[in-house]
């Protein structure tokens, strides 16, 4: 079990993180994360597992639009429209994490862990992307609903790890 995050992280999510790290180690690939609504929780999980965390290169916590722009190179125009919680921004966050790191595989998370600022921004709407050097970036959107910030953030870990695992399993 991840030490600092035990017992907050469900066993299935912890096991998934260990699988991702094992695959990365086996293939000698480095990982990076670009996180907004999870606030670095995925990076924390990937660095908390002893013996395999060396596969993790770095994490970008880009909670604000200026951070997404400055740290990951997401164009300000996209952050204005369609907005930070969108497929386009999730894809560029994942690709930016690769471009600004030594990683081979990255995952991005951007969404509303709680309620959005307007009624058009539903609680639990999250966009994900996973990128791998030399491969197409993949996107996934989830509507977790108004189930609470903690539950949404944990579900985000699961989805992002599943996407990273898929990218790592590619030949």
VMD Tcl script that builds the backbone (N, CA, C; Angstrom):
set m [mol new atoms 513]
animate dup $m
set s [atomselect $m all]
$s set {name element resname resid chain x y z} {
  {N N UNK 1 A 0.856 -1.182 0.000}
  {CA C UNK 1 A 0.000 0.000 0.000}
  {C C UNK 1 A 0.892 1.232 0.000}
  {N N UNK 2 A 0.455 2.236 -0.712}
  {CA C UNK 2 A 1.161 3.505 -0.706}
  {C C UNK 2 A 1.216 4.029 0.724}
  {N N UNK 3 A 2.407 4.381 1.187}
  {CA C UNK 3 A 2.587 4.708 2.595}
  {C C UNK 3 A 1.856 5.960 3.055}
  {N N UNK 4 A 2.138 7.100 2.457}
  {CA C UNK 4 A 1.572 8.362 2.938}
  {C C UNK 4 A 0.083 8.473 2.657}
  {N N UNK 5 A -0.392 7.757 1.649}
  {CA C UNK 5 A -1.790 7.881 1.257}
  {C C UNK 5 A -2.653 6.753 1.809}
  {N N UNK 6 A -2.066 5.840 2.571}
  {CA C UNK 6 A -2.815 4.749 3.181}
  {C C UNK 6 A -3.523 5.289 4.408}
  {N N UNK 7 A -4.771 5.046 4.683}
  {CA C UNK 7 A -5.684 4.175 3.964}
  {C C UNK 7 A -6.614 4.909 2.997}
  {N N UNK 8 A -6.300 6.143 2.645}
  {CA C UNK 8 A -7.202 6.925 1.802}
  {C C UNK 8 A -7.349 6.358 0.393}
  {N N UNK 9 A -6.332 5.723 -0.128}
  {CA C UNK 9 A -6.360 5.191 -1.486}
  {C C UNK 9 A -6.914 3.764 -1.446}
  {N N UNK 10 A -7.981 3.505 -2.197}
  {CA C UNK 10 A -8.525 2.143 -2.232}
  {C C UNK 10 A -7.489 1.149 -2.759}
  {N N UNK 11 A -7.570 -0.071 -2.278}
  {CA C UNK 11 A -6.626 -1.114 -2.670}
  {C C UNK 11 A -6.533 -1.320 -4.169}
  {N N UNK 12 A -7.655 -1.227 -4.869}
  {CA C UNK 12 A -7.635 -1.428 -6.330}
  {C C UNK 12 A -6.855 -0.322 -7.033}
  {N N UNK 13 A -6.961 0.904 -6.551}
  {CA C UNK 13 A -6.228 2.022 -7.149}
  {C C UNK 13 A -4.735 1.881 -6.839}
  {N N UNK 14 A -4.422 1.488 -5.625}
  {CA C UNK 14 A -3.035 1.266 -5.241}
  {C C UNK 14 A -2.417 0.163 -6.112}
  {N N UNK 15 A -3.136 -0.925 -6.315}
  {CA C UNK 15 A -2.646 -2.029 -7.149}
  {C C UNK 15 A -2.439 -1.571 -8.591}
  {N N UNK 16 A -3.324 -0.744 -9.082}
  {CA C UNK 16 A -3.202 -0.208 -10.439}
  {C C UNK 16 A -1.953 0.669 -10.558}
  {N N UNK 17 A -1.688 1.478 -9.551}
  {CA C UNK 17 A -0.478 2.309 -9.551}
  {C C UNK 17 A 0.771 1.434 -9.582}
  {N N UNK 18 A 0.763 0.360 -8.824}
  {CA C UNK 18 A 1.901 -0.565 -8.818}
  {C C UNK 18 A 2.074 -1.222 -10.183}
  {N N UNK 19 A 0.977 -1.564 -10.849}
  {CA C UNK 19 A 1.053 -2.141 -12.200}
  {C C UNK 19 A 1.678 -1.149 -13.169}
  {N N UNK 20 A 1.232 0.102 -13.108}
  {CA C UNK 20 A 1.754 1.141 -14.001}
  {C C UNK 20 A 3.255 1.314 -13.774}
  {N N UNK 21 A 3.668 1.409 -12.537}
  {CA C UNK 21 A 5.088 1.578 -12.242}
  {C C UNK 21 A 5.894 0.357 -12.678}
  {N N UNK 22 A 5.366 -0.843 -12.454}
  {CA C UNK 22 A 6.073 -2.059 -12.859}
  {C C UNK 22 A 6.250 -2.102 -14.378}
  {N N UNK 23 A 5.203 -1.766 -15.104}
  {CA C UNK 23 A 5.304 -1.731 -16.571}
  {C C UNK 23 A 6.338 -0.705 -17.025}
  {N N UNK 24 A 6.310 0.461 -16.434}
  {CA C UNK 24 A 7.270 1.502 -16.794}
  {C C UNK 24 A 8.699 1.034 -16.493}
  {N N UNK 25 A 8.894 0.413 -15.343}
  {CA C UNK 25 A 10.228 -0.085 -14.983}
  {C C UNK 25 A 10.679 -1.174 -15.952}
  {N N UNK 26 A 9.778 -2.106 -16.252}
  {CA C UNK 26 A 10.108 -3.205 -17.164}
  {C C UNK 26 A 10.518 -2.692 -18.540}
  {N N UNK 27 A 9.871 -1.636 -18.995}
  {CA C UNK 27 A 10.137 -1.090 -20.335}
  {C C UNK 27 A 11.151 0.050 -20.303}
  {N N UNK 28 A 11.643 0.361 -19.105}
  {CA C UNK 28 A 12.593 1.455 -18.904}
  {C C UNK 28 A 12.059 2.778 -19.459}
  {N N UNK 29 A 10.794 3.048 -19.125}
  {CA C UNK 29 A 10.128 4.279 -19.545}
  {C C UNK 29 A 9.869 5.154 -18.320}
  {N N UNK 30 A 9.890 6.449 -18.537}
  {CA C UNK 30 A 9.626 7.417 -17.477}
  {C C UNK 30 A 8.207 7.964 -17.606}
  {N N UNK 31 A 7.634 8.345 -16.474}
  {CA C UNK 31 A 6.264 8.844 -16.393}
  {C C UNK 31 A 6.234 10.306 -15.943}
  {N N UNK 32 A 5.193 11.015 -16.392}
  {CA C UNK 32 A 4.933 12.384 -15.935}
  {C C UNK 32 A 3.424 12.566 -15.795}
  {N N UNK 33 A 3.042 13.522 -14.980}
  {CA C UNK 33 A 1.628 13.838 -14.800}
  {C C UNK 33 A 1.420 15.337 -14.976}
  {N N UNK 34 A 0.220 15.690 -15.435}
  {CA C UNK 34 A -0.211 17.087 -15.543}
  {C C UNK 34 A -1.596 17.132 -14.912}
  {N N UNK 35 A -1.691 17.723 -13.735}
  {CA C UNK 35 A -2.918 17.644 -12.949}
  {C C UNK 35 A -3.487 19.018 -12.630}
  {N N UNK 36 A -4.797 19.071 -12.663}
  {CA C UNK 36 A -5.498 20.274 -12.236}
  {C C UNK 36 A -6.355 19.927 -11.020}
  {N N UNK 37 A -7.526 19.357 -11.220}
  {CA C UNK 37 A -8.461 19.153 -10.104}
  {C C UNK 37 A -7.965 18.134 -9.068}
  {N N UNK 38 A -6.974 17.327 -9.390}
  {CA C UNK 38 A -6.432 16.380 -8.418}
  {C C UNK 38 A -5.273 16.971 -7.627}
  {N N UNK 39 A -4.807 18.141 -8.005}
  {CA C UNK 39 A -3.834 18.871 -7.207}
  {C C UNK 39 A -2.542 18.130 -6.887}
  {N N UNK 40 A -2.106 17.229 -7.751}
  {CA C UNK 40 A -0.861 16.502 -7.514}
  {C C UNK 40 A -1.044 15.148 -6.849}
  {N N UNK 41 A -2.279 14.751 -6.645}
  {CA C UNK 41 A -2.544 13.475 -5.975}
  {C C UNK 41 A -1.990 12.282 -6.759}
  {N N UNK 42 A -2.083 12.327 -8.090}
  {CA C UNK 42 A -1.554 11.228 -8.902}
  {C C UNK 42 A -0.032 11.168 -8.783}
  {N N UNK 43 A 0.633 12.301 -8.862}
  {CA C UNK 43 A 2.082 12.331 -8.695}
  {C C UNK 43 A 2.474 11.815 -7.322}
  {N N UNK 44 A 1.727 12.205 -6.317}
  {CA C UNK 44 A 2.006 11.754 -4.960}
  {C C UNK 44 A 1.885 10.239 -4.856}
  {N N UNK 45 A 0.850 9.689 -5.446}
  {CA C UNK 45 A 0.662 8.236 -5.411}
  {C C UNK 45 A 1.819 7.524 -6.110}
  {N N UNK 46 A 2.212 8.012 -7.284}
  {CA C UNK 46 A 3.263 7.346 -8.051}
  {C C UNK 46 A 4.641 7.458 -7.398}
  {N N UNK 47 A 4.825 8.427 -6.530}
  {CA C UNK 47 A 6.113 8.562 -5.845}
  {C C UNK 47 A 6.093 7.954 -4.453}
  {N N UNK 48 A 4.962 7.452 -4.032}
  {CA C UNK 48 A 4.831 6.919 -2.677}
  {C C UNK 48 A 5.026 5.405 -2.619}
  {N N UNK 49 A 5.182 4.763 -3.745}
  {CA C UNK 49 A 5.297 3.306 -3.767}
  {C C UNK 49 A 6.777 2.938 -3.799}
  {N N UNK 50 A 7.257 2.307 -2.751}
  {CA C UNK 50 A 8.687 2.001 -2.660}
  {C C UNK 50 A 9.147 1.025 -3.749}
  {N N UNK 51 A 10.384 1.219 -4.189}
  {CA C UNK 51 A 11.018 0.279 -5.095}
  {C C UNK 51 A 10.749 0.498 -6.571}
  {N N UNK 52 A 9.751 1.317 -6.918}
  {CA C UNK 52 A 9.431 1.532 -8.319}
  {C C UNK 52 A 9.236 3.006 -8.664}
  {N N UNK 53 A 9.247 3.857 -7.684}
  {CA C UNK 53 A 8.957 5.268 -7.926}
  {C C UNK 53 A 10.013 5.943 -8.794}
  {N N UNK 54 A 11.163 5.296 -8.992}
  {CA C UNK 54 A 12.195 5.882 -9.857}
  {C C UNK 54 A 11.722 6.002 -11.311}
  {N N UNK 55 A 10.627 5.323 -11.665}
  {CA C UNK 55 A 10.068 5.439 -13.025}
  {C C UNK 55 A 9.348 6.771 -13.221}
  {N N UNK 56 A 9.111 7.488 -12.150}
  {CA C UNK 56 A 8.404 8.766 -12.233}
  {C C UNK 56 A 9.407 9.893 -12.438}
  {N N UNK 57 A 9.212 10.692 -13.489}
  {CA C UNK 57 A 10.113 11.804 -13.768}
  {C C UNK 57 A 9.665 13.073 -13.056}
  {N N UNK 58 A 8.429 13.503 -13.309}
  {CA C UNK 58 A 7.944 14.732 -12.670}
  {C C UNK 58 A 6.437 14.895 -12.839}
  {N N UNK 59 A 5.905 15.778 -12.005}
  {CA C UNK 59 A 4.495 16.119 -12.080}
  {C C UNK 59 A 4.321 17.622 -12.174}
  {N N UNK 60 A 3.313 18.000 -12.909}
  {CA C UNK 60 A 2.959 19.413 -13.059}
  {C C UNK 60 A 1.592 19.609 -12.418}
  {N N UNK 61 A 1.530 20.431 -11.384}
  {CA C UNK 61 A 0.245 20.785 -10.781}
  {C C UNK 61 A -0.115 22.135 -11.360}
  {N N UNK 62 A -1.086 22.125 -12.264}
  {CA C UNK 62 A -1.458 23.333 -13.006}
  {C C UNK 62 A -2.925 23.635 -12.739}
  {N N UNK 63 A -3.180 24.097 -11.547}
  {CA C UNK 63 A -4.550 24.325 -11.101}
  {C C UNK 63 A -5.184 25.539 -11.775}
  {N N UNK 64 A -4.370 26.536 -12.088}
  {CA C UNK 64 A -4.896 27.761 -12.707}
  {C C UNK 64 A -4.620 27.775 -14.203}
  {N N UNK 65 A -5.368 28.617 -14.909}
  {CA C UNK 65 A -5.119 28.771 -16.344}
  {C C UNK 65 A -3.704 29.291 -16.633}
  {N N UNK 66 A -3.225 30.316 -15.899}
  {CA C UNK 66 A -1.850 30.760 -16.157}
  {C C UNK 66 A -0.823 29.637 -15.965}
  {N N UNK 67 A -1.038 28.766 -14.991}
  {CA C UNK 67 A -0.110 27.647 -14.778}
  {C C UNK 67 A -0.140 26.684 -15.963}
  {N N UNK 68 A -1.325 26.389 -16.477}
  {CA C UNK 68 A -1.434 25.506 -17.657}
  {C C UNK 68 A -0.690 26.114 -18.846}
  {N N UNK 69 A -0.810 27.411 -18.993}
  {CA C UNK 69 A -0.146 28.107 -20.095}
  {C C UNK 69 A 1.369 28.148 -19.881}
  {N N UNK 70 A 1.797 28.593 -18.710}
  {CA C UNK 70 A 3.220 28.792 -18.451}
  {C C UNK 70 A 3.994 27.488 -18.340}
  {N N UNK 71 A 3.444 26.506 -17.670}
  {CA C UNK 71 A 4.185 25.274 -17.407}
  {C C UNK 71 A 4.046 24.224 -18.502}
  {N N UNK 72 A 2.914 24.215 -19.200}
  {CA C UNK 72 A 2.658 23.160 -20.174}
  {C C UNK 72 A 2.500 23.676 -21.597}
  {N N UNK 73 A 2.458 24.990 -21.762}
  {CA C UNK 73 A 2.345 25.564 -23.096}
  {C C UNK 73 A 0.960 25.525 -23.699}
  {N N UNK 74 A -0.072 25.368 -22.871}
  {CA C UNK 74 A -1.443 25.380 -23.392}
  {C C UNK 74 A -1.761 26.812 -23.822}
  {N N UNK 75 A -2.171 27.015 -25.072}
  {CA C UNK 75 A -2.455 28.377 -25.541}
  {C C UNK 75 A -3.573 29.046 -24.741}
  {N N UNK 76 A -3.365 30.303 -24.422}
  {CA C UNK 76 A -4.350 31.073 -23.662}
  {C C UNK 76 A -5.698 31.096 -24.367}
  {N N UNK 77 A -5.696 31.114 -25.699}
  {CA C UNK 77 A -6.953 31.138 -26.457}
  {C C UNK 77 A -7.809 29.906 -26.153}
  {N N UNK 78 A -7.166 28.739 -26.018}
  {CA C UNK 78 A -7.924 27.509 -25.707}
  {C C UNK 78 A -8.428 27.514 -24.273}
  {N N UNK 79 A -7.681 28.135 -23.395}
  {CA C UNK 79 A -8.111 28.202 -22.002}
  {C C UNK 79 A -9.330 29.112 -21.855}
  {N N UNK 80 A -9.464 30.063 -22.771}
  {CA C UNK 80 A -10.642 30.939 -22.788}
  {C C UNK 80 A -11.814 30.265 -23.475}
  {N N UNK 81 A -11.556 29.579 -24.570}
  {CA C UNK 81 A -12.603 28.873 -25.308}
  {C C UNK 81 A -11.960 27.759 -26.117}
  {N N UNK 82 A -12.284 26.543 -25.829}
  {CA C UNK 82 A -13.434 25.996 -25.124}
  {C C UNK 82 A -13.352 26.016 -23.606}
  {N N UNK 83 A -12.189 26.340 -23.034}
  {CA C UNK 83 A -12.057 26.411 -21.588}
  {C C UNK 83 A -11.125 25.348 -21.061}
  {N N UNK 84 A -10.726 25.496 -19.788}
  {CA C UNK 84 A -9.741 24.576 -19.208}
  {C C UNK 84 A -10.252 23.155 -19.020}
  {N N UNK 85 A -11.548 22.997 -18.897}
  {CA C UNK 85 A -12.123 21.656 -18.740}
  {C C UNK 85 A -12.681 21.246 -20.096}
  {N N UNK 86 A -11.783 20.731 -20.939}
  {CA C UNK 86 A -12.149 20.383 -22.306}
  {C C UNK 86 A -11.190 19.332 -22.843}
  {N N UNK 87 A -11.618 18.685 -23.893}
  {CA C UNK 87 A -10.768 17.691 -24.546}
  {C C UNK 87 A -9.478 18.324 -25.059}
  {N N UNK 88 A -9.589 19.465 -25.726}
  {CA C UNK 88 A -8.412 20.115 -26.308}
  {C C UNK 88 A -7.364 20.421 -25.248}
  {N N UNK 89 A -7.798 20.948 -24.117}
  {CA C UNK 89 A -6.855 21.311 -23.058}
  {C C UNK 89 A -6.269 20.054 -22.419}
  {N N UNK 90 A -7.076 19.035 -22.185}
  {CA C UNK 90 A -6.549 17.791 -21.606}
  {C C UNK 90 A -5.463 17.204 -22.499}
  {N N UNK 91 A -5.706 17.175 -23.806}
  {CA C UNK 91 A -4.711 16.638 -24.743}
  {C C UNK 91 A -3.418 17.455 -24.703}
  {N N UNK 92 A -3.553 18.776 -24.726}
  {CA C UNK 92 A -2.364 19.622 -24.720}
  {C C UNK 92 A -1.625 19.569 -23.382}
  {N N UNK 93 A -2.336 19.354 -22.308}
  {CA C UNK 93 A -1.675 19.187 -21.014}
  {C C UNK 93 A -0.801 17.933 -21.021}
  {N N UNK 94 A -1.342 16.821 -21.512}
  {CA C UNK 94 A -0.569 15.570 -21.558}
  {C C UNK 94 A 0.633 15.720 -22.478}
  {N N UNK 95 A 0.425 16.327 -23.621}
  {CA C UNK 95 A 1.521 16.526 -24.574}
  {C C UNK 95 A 2.552 17.514 -24.025}
  {N N UNK 96 A 2.086 18.536 -23.327}
  {CA C UNK 96 A 2.993 19.496 -22.697}
  {C C UNK 96 A 3.836 18.860 -21.609}
  {N N UNK 97 A 3.258 17.913 -20.876}
  {CA C UNK 97 A 4.025 17.214 -19.840}
  {C C UNK 97 A 5.167 16.427 -20.468}
  {N N UNK 98 A 4.930 15.821 -21.630}
  {CA C UNK 98 A 6.011 15.118 -22.327}
  {C C UNK 98 A 7.057 16.111 -22.830}
  {N N UNK 99 A 6.590 17.194 -23.415}
  {CA C UNK 99 A 7.508 18.170 -24.003}
  {C C UNK 99 A 8.395 18.859 -22.962}
  {N N UNK 100 A 7.903 18.980 -21.734}
  {CA C UNK 100 A 8.634 19.684 -20.688}
  {C C UNK 100 A 9.218 18.737 -19.645}
  {N N UNK 101 A 9.481 17.500 -20.051}
  {CA C UNK 101 A 10.039 16.516 -19.126}
  {C C UNK 101 A 10.904 15.526 -19.901}
  {N N UNK 102 A 11.407 14.551 -19.184}
  {CA C UNK 102 A 12.157 13.443 -19.789}
  {C C UNK 102 A 11.286 12.198 -19.855}
  {N N UNK 103 A 9.999 12.360 -19.681}
  {CA C UNK 103 A 9.078 11.232 -19.648}
  {C C UNK 103 A 8.751 10.731 -21.046}
  {N N UNK 104 A 8.331 9.486 -21.084}
  {CA C UNK 104 A 7.876 8.835 -22.312}
  {C C UNK 104 A 6.356 8.694 -22.351}
  {N N UNK 105 A 5.740 8.664 -21.156}
  {CA C UNK 105 A 4.290 8.499 -21.026}
  {C C UNK 105 A 3.792 9.518 -20.000}
  {N N UNK 106 A 2.667 10.158 -20.319}
  {CA C UNK 106 A 2.085 11.119 -19.378}
  {C C UNK 106 A 0.575 10.966 -19.340}
  {N N UNK 107 A 0.018 11.466 -18.256}
  {CA C UNK 107 A -1.443 11.531 -18.119}
  {C C UNK 107 A -1.801 12.922 -17.632}
  {N N UNK 108 A -2.939 13.419 -18.113}
  {CA C UNK 108 A -3.432 14.716 -17.654}
  {C C UNK 108 A -4.852 14.564 -17.131}
  {N N UNK 109 A -5.170 15.446 -16.183}
  {CA C UNK 109 A -6.489 15.452 -15.542}
  {C C UNK 109 A -6.915 16.904 -15.403}
  {N N UNK 110 A -8.088 17.250 -15.952}
  {CA C UNK 110 A -8.615 18.605 -15.781}
  {C C UNK 110 A -10.132 18.521 -15.676}
  {N N UNK 111 A -10.674 19.077 -14.614}
  {CA C UNK 111 A -12.116 18.968 -14.446}
  {C C UNK 111 A -12.619 19.682 -13.212}
  {N N UNK 112 A -13.833 19.336 -12.854}
  {CA C UNK 112 A -14.495 19.908 -11.688}
  {C C UNK 112 A -14.678 18.812 -10.645}
  {N N UNK 113 A -13.846 18.833 -9.607}
  {CA C UNK 113 A -14.005 17.848 -8.539}
  {C C UNK 113 A -15.284 18.140 -7.753}
  {N N UNK 114 A -15.598 19.407 -7.639}
  {CA C UNK 114 A -16.846 19.832 -7.018}
  {C C UNK 114 A -17.691 20.509 -8.075}
  {N N UNK 115 A -18.572 21.389 -7.660}
  {CA C UNK 115 A -19.417 22.107 -8.614}
  {C C UNK 115 A -18.598 23.137 -9.372}
  {N N UNK 116 A -18.909 23.307 -10.651}
  {CA C UNK 116 A -18.262 24.330 -11.458}
  {C C UNK 116 A -18.793 25.707 -11.095}
  {N N UNK 117 A -18.225 26.709 -11.712}
  {CA C UNK 117 A -18.605 28.094 -11.416}
  {C C UNK 117 A -19.968 28.466 -11.987}
  {N N UNK 118 A -20.407 27.743 -13.023}
  {CA C UNK 118 A -21.701 28.042 -13.648}
  {C C UNK 118 A -22.518 26.758 -13.765}
  {N N UNK 119 A -23.820 26.872 -14.021}
  {CA C UNK 119 A -24.636 25.662 -14.197}
  {C C UNK 119 A -24.206 24.812 -15.406}
  {N N UNK 120 A -23.511 25.433 -16.355}
  {CA C UNK 120 A -23.014 24.681 -17.510}
  {C C UNK 120 A -21.789 23.835 -17.162}
  {N N UNK 121 A -21.270 24.003 -15.970}
  {CA C UNK 121 A -20.092 23.272 -15.519}
  {C C UNK 121 A -20.501 22.304 -14.411}
  {N N UNK 122 A -20.928 21.116 -14.798}
  {CA C UNK 122 A -21.457 20.181 -13.809}
  {C C UNK 122 A -20.384 19.591 -12.910}
  {N N UNK 123 A -20.741 19.372 -11.657}
  {CA C UNK 123 A -19.840 18.728 -10.706}
  {C C UNK 123 A -19.455 17.353 -11.238}
  {N N UNK 124 A -18.188 17.048 -11.098}
  {CA C UNK 124 A -17.711 15.724 -11.492}
  {C C UNK 124 A -17.394 15.554 -12.966}
  {N N UNK 125 A -17.437 16.615 -13.757}
  {CA C UNK 125 A -17.052 16.532 -15.167}
  {C C UNK 125 A -15.528 16.617 -15.246}
  {N N UNK 126 A -14.893 15.582 -15.798}
  {CA C UNK 126 A -13.431 15.547 -15.862}
  {C C UNK 126 A -12.985 15.031 -17.223}
  {N N UNK 127 A -12.008 15.734 -17.801}
  {CA C UNK 127 A -11.375 15.303 -19.049}
  {C C UNK 127 A -9.986 14.765 -18.728}
  {N N UNK 128 A -9.634 13.672 -19.389}
  {CA C UNK 128 A -8.347 13.014 -19.210}
  {C C UNK 128 A -7.681 12.865 -20.570}
  {N N UNK 129 A -6.366 12.813 -20.558}
  {CA C UNK 129 A -5.620 12.453 -21.766}
  {C C UNK 129 A -4.385 11.688 -21.327}
  {N N UNK 130 A -3.927 10.816 -22.213}
  {CA C UNK 130 A -2.679 10.093 -21.991}
  {C C UNK 130 A -1.881 10.175 -23.278}
  {N N UNK 131 A -0.610 10.492 -23.128}
  {CA C UNK 131 A 0.271 10.643 -24.276}
  {C C UNK 131 A 1.473 9.719 -24.113}
  {N N UNK 132 A 1.956 9.254 -25.243}
  {CA C UNK 132 A 3.195 8.470 -25.272}
  {C C UNK 132 A 4.004 8.941 -26.470}
  {N N UNK 133 A 5.282 9.112 -26.266}
  {CA C UNK 133 A 6.157 9.571 -27.351}
  {C C UNK 133 A 5.954 8.709 -28.590}
  {N N UNK 134 A 5.715 9.374 -29.715}
  {CA C UNK 134 A 5.569 8.677 -30.982}
  {C C UNK 134 A 4.230 8.016 -31.214}
  {N N UNK 135 A 3.272 8.225 -30.326}
  {CA C UNK 135 A 1.931 7.622 -30.447}
  {C C UNK 135 A 0.873 8.707 -30.373}
  {N N UNK 136 A -0.317 8.405 -30.883}
  {CA C UNK 136 A -1.405 9.392 -30.758}
  {C C UNK 136 A -1.834 9.565 -29.292}
  {N N UNK 137 A -2.146 10.767 -28.939}
  {CA C UNK 137 A -2.671 11.058 -27.602}
  {C C UNK 137 A -4.122 10.609 -27.544}
  {N N UNK 138 A -4.489 9.965 -26.439}
  {CA C UNK 138 A -5.865 9.491 -26.281}
  {C C UNK 138 A -6.582 10.346 -25.243}
  {N N UNK 139 A -7.888 10.453 -25.407}
  {CA C UNK 139 A -8.728 11.294 -24.546}
  {C C UNK 139 A -9.869 10.450 -23.979}
  {N N UNK 140 A -10.300 10.844 -22.810}
  {CA C UNK 140 A -11.472 10.218 -22.185}
  {C C UNK 140 A -12.158 11.285 -21.342}
  {N N UNK 141 A -13.474 11.263 -21.351}
  {CA C UNK 141 A -14.229 12.181 -20.505}
  {C C UNK 141 A -15.111 11.346 -19.583}
  {N N UNK 142 A -15.230 11.788 -18.353}
  {CA C UNK 142 A -16.077 11.109 -17.358}
  {C C UNK 142 A -16.986 12.130 -16.698}
  {N N UNK 143 A -18.186 11.679 -16.384}
  {CA C UNK 143 A -19.151 12.473 -15.624}
  {C C UNK 143 A -19.410 11.721 -14.323}
  {N N UNK 144 A -18.644 12.024 -13.298}
  {CA C UNK 144 A -18.765 11.316 -12.023}
  {C C UNK 144 A -19.975 11.786 -11.219}
  {N N UNK 145 A -20.481 12.979 -11.530}
  {CA C UNK 145 A -21.623 13.520 -10.805}
  {C C UNK 145 A -21.200 14.238 -9.537}
  {N N UNK 146 A -22.187 14.710 -8.809}
  {CA C UNK 146 A -21.964 15.474 -7.583}
  {C C UNK 146 A -21.826 14.499 -6.413}
  {N N UNK 147 A -20.720 13.751 -6.404}
  {CA C UNK 147 A -20.494 12.713 -5.397}
  {C C UNK 147 A -19.488 13.142 -4.336}
  {N N UNK 148 A -19.046 14.384 -4.409}
  {CA C UNK 148 A -18.070 14.896 -3.449}
  {C C UNK 148 A -16.672 14.952 -4.044}
  {N N UNK 149 A -15.928 15.952 -3.612}
  {CA C UNK 149 A -14.589 16.179 -4.156}
  {C C UNK 149 A -13.662 14.982 -3.950}
  {N N UNK 150 A -13.678 14.412 -2.772}
  {CA C UNK 150 A -12.765 13.303 -2.476}
  {C C UNK 150 A -13.027 12.109 -3.387}
  {N N UNK 151 A -14.288 11.761 -3.556}
  {CA C UNK 151 A -14.608 10.603 -4.402}
  {C C UNK 151 A -14.255 10.865 -5.861}
  {N N UNK 152 A -14.521 12.064 -6.348}
  {CA C UNK 152 A -14.167 12.397 -7.727}
  {C C UNK 152 A -12.657 12.292 -7.904}
  {N N UNK 153 A -11.903 12.818 -6.972}
  {CA C UNK 153 A -10.442 12.795 -7.091}
  {C C UNK 153 A -9.903 11.367 -7.083}
  {N N UNK 154 A -10.465 10.506 -6.272}
  {CA C UNK 154 A -10.032 9.101 -6.245}
  {C C UNK 154 A -10.376 8.429 -7.575}
  {N N UNK 155 A -11.577 8.687 -8.086}
  {CA C UNK 155 A -11.956 8.116 -9.385}
  {C C UNK 155 A -11.048 8.628 -10.499}
  {N N UNK 156 A -10.612 9.877 -10.388}
  {CA C UNK 156 A -9.674 10.427 -11.363}
  {C C UNK 156 A -8.364 9.653 -11.368}
  {N N UNK 157 A -7.900 9.274 -10.199}
  {CA C UNK 157 A -6.678 8.475 -10.121}
  {C C UNK 157 A -6.852 7.170 -10.893}
  {N N UNK 158 A -7.971 6.508 -10.660}
  {CA C UNK 158 A -8.233 5.224 -11.319}
  {C C UNK 158 A -8.222 5.377 -12.832}
  {N N UNK 159 A -8.948 6.358 -13.345}
  {CA C UNK 159 A -9.047 6.548 -14.797}
  {C C UNK 159 A -7.680 6.889 -15.389}
  {N N UNK 160 A -6.971 7.822 -14.778}
  {CA C UNK 160 A -5.662 8.227 -15.305}
  {C C UNK 160 A -4.683 7.055 -15.300}
  {N N UNK 161 A -4.699 6.263 -14.246}
  {CA C UNK 161 A -3.815 5.094 -14.178}
  {C C UNK 161 A -4.185 4.058 -15.236}
  {N N UNK 162 A -5.480 3.851 -15.459}
  {CA C UNK 162 A -5.904 2.926 -16.514}
  {C C UNK 162 A -5.386 3.391 -17.875}
  {N N UNK 163 A -5.457 4.689 -18.109}
  {CA C UNK 163 A -5.000 5.235 -19.385}
  {C C UNK 163 A -3.480 5.119 -19.526}
  {N N UNK 164 A -2.757 5.365 -18.449}
  {CA C UNK 164 A -1.306 5.207 -18.489}
  {C C UNK 164 A -0.936 3.744 -18.741}
  {N N UNK 165 A -1.627 2.855 -18.065}
  {CA C UNK 165 A -1.351 1.423 -18.250}
  {C C UNK 165 A -1.569 1.029 -19.719}
  {N N UNK 166 A -2.633 1.508 -20.328}
  {CA C UNK 166 A -2.883 1.208 -21.736}
  {C C UNK 166 A -1.752 1.715 -22.634}
  {N N UNK 167 A -1.288 2.916 -22.361}
  {CA C UNK 167 A -0.186 3.469 -23.160}
  {C C UNK 167 A 1.098 2.650 -22.963}
  {N N UNK 168 A 1.330 2.198 -21.757}
  {CA C UNK 168 A 2.537 1.421 -21.469}
  {C C UNK 168 A 2.485 0.026 -22.086}
  {N N UNK 169 A 1.286 -0.517 -22.242}
  {CA C UNK 169 A 1.152 -1.869 -22.812}
  {C C UNK 169 A 1.356 -1.918 -24.317}
  {N N UNK 170 A 1.322 -0.746 -24.964}
  {CA C UNK 170 A 1.558 -0.708 -26.405}
  {C C UNK 170 A 2.975 -1.186 -26.699}
  {N N UNK 171 A 3.113 -1.891 -27.796}
  {CA C UNK 171 A 4.450 -2.406 -28.180}
  {C C UNK 171 A 5.390 -1.279 -28.498}
}
mol reanalyze $m
mol bondsrecalc $m
mol representation Tube
mol addrep $m
